[in-house]
Amino acid sequence: MTTDTCKPSRRSPRERIVEAARDLFRRHGIRGTGVDAIADAADSNKMTLYRHFNSKDELIVECLRHAGMEMDGFWRELEDAHPGDGLGQLRAWVRRIAEHLGDDRCQCEMMSAAAQLTDEDHPARSLIRMFKDAQRDRVVELCRRAGVANAEMLGDTLLLLIEGARAAQQSSGAEGPSARFAEIADAAILSFAGNRAK
């Protein structure tokens, strides 16, 4: 084996900038992270950053697009793991959320960005709304495939439980109410699933 095959593939400057920005936004917040820090963390410079992104706002939007694409992959994994089993996919989704609730790298970047970017005219706001609407549609459709009679009500219940659990995790830590998220969410699923659609 040659030494070349042992070397990791080099990511492009654009990929490094996006990865560095996402990491810093998670750890320090969007407003608390400047372009100098992003360029340094990406082993790059401001000139290169601005060659790929016209502004920090444009970079924020790109980071959120990447987060959305990762979620698409996550949903495909659930479908592959439980083919044709809507209820199995729904319960697996809840378990995965619960497993990673306290993981900084798995926090909801859309929710975090929405809380920080309060200006309704910020270009990321429309992307966040589109993502959240698409996520709701996906969860409701999954509830329908699980045979739940009131799919919209269960979908909204689960999404509110998730956002509440994430907020509780931040304020009360892992031992607070969020520790029971999986148990509560699964009970909600089974309660609704007991009234299957006719």
Secondary structure, 3 states (H helix, E strand, C coil): CCHHHHCCCCCCHHHHHHHHHHHHHHHHCCCCCCHHHHHHHCCCCHHHHHHHCCCHHHHHHHHHHHHHHHHHHHHHHHHHHCCCCHHHHHHHHHHHHHHCCCCHHHCCHHHHHHHHCCCCCCHHHHHHHHHHHHHHHHHHHHHHHCCECCHHHHHHHHHHHHHHHHHHHHHHCCCCHHHHHHHHHHHHHHHHHCCECC
